[in-house]
Amino acid sequence: MSEPDIMFRDPRRTVDFGKTFVGSDGFKALFREGMLLVEDTAAYLDGPGRDESKALSRHAALTYASESMRLTTRLMQIASWLLVQRAVAEGEITPGEALREKHRVRLTTQETASPIFEFEALPARLRELVGASVRLHARIMHLDRLIAEDKPAPEPRESPVAVQQWLIRSAFAAKH
């Protein structure tokens, strides 16, 4: 696309990223990935994670409890966002309604609160789940910003210069 093509493109033909993305195979894959991570985490925390946490020192067990709560909070934000976007894709709610839902589904930046040496003392599987959730959360926050910034194209208006040129041409054409 040349520079003039970009400068004079028809604003009615711009792509609405949000509408396009939530209906795409990419979104379906992201949805599956997010829900699988929720399921894997729940299975781990209710099973092997419970047993592993009992074997930790008191201090490490407190770190485990703190990080597992942050993990579940992060995953709830992810799942809520994914479900709202799927509702948009399936026509259950409008994109405008989804934006209003943002006030109830808050995507907040979360870091691990534990110093690295305490985090490293946690079971490997918990650390893997935390890492996967942080990466997925960052991707979703990025997509959420793109969707939120995706405003409908303005209605094309005639350029004031073009209107003046038309008036001048009309005035001179009428006298001939």
HELIX and SHEET records of a PDB file:
HELIX    1   1 GLU A    3  MET A    7  1                                   5    
HELIX    2   2 PRO A   11  ARG A   13  5                                   3    
HELIX    3   3 PHE A   17  VAL A   22  1                                   6    
HELIX    4   4 ASP A   25  ASP A   46  1                                  22    
HELIX    5   5 PRO A   48  LYS A   54  1                                   7    
HELIX    6   6 ARG A   58  ALA A   89  1                                  32    
HELIX    7   7 PRO A   95  GLU A  101  1                                   7    
HELIX    8   8 ILE A  116  GLU A  120  1                                   5    
HELIX    9   9 ALA A  124  GLU A  149  1                                  26    
HELIX   10  10 PRO A  160  LYS A  175  1                                  16    
END                                                                             
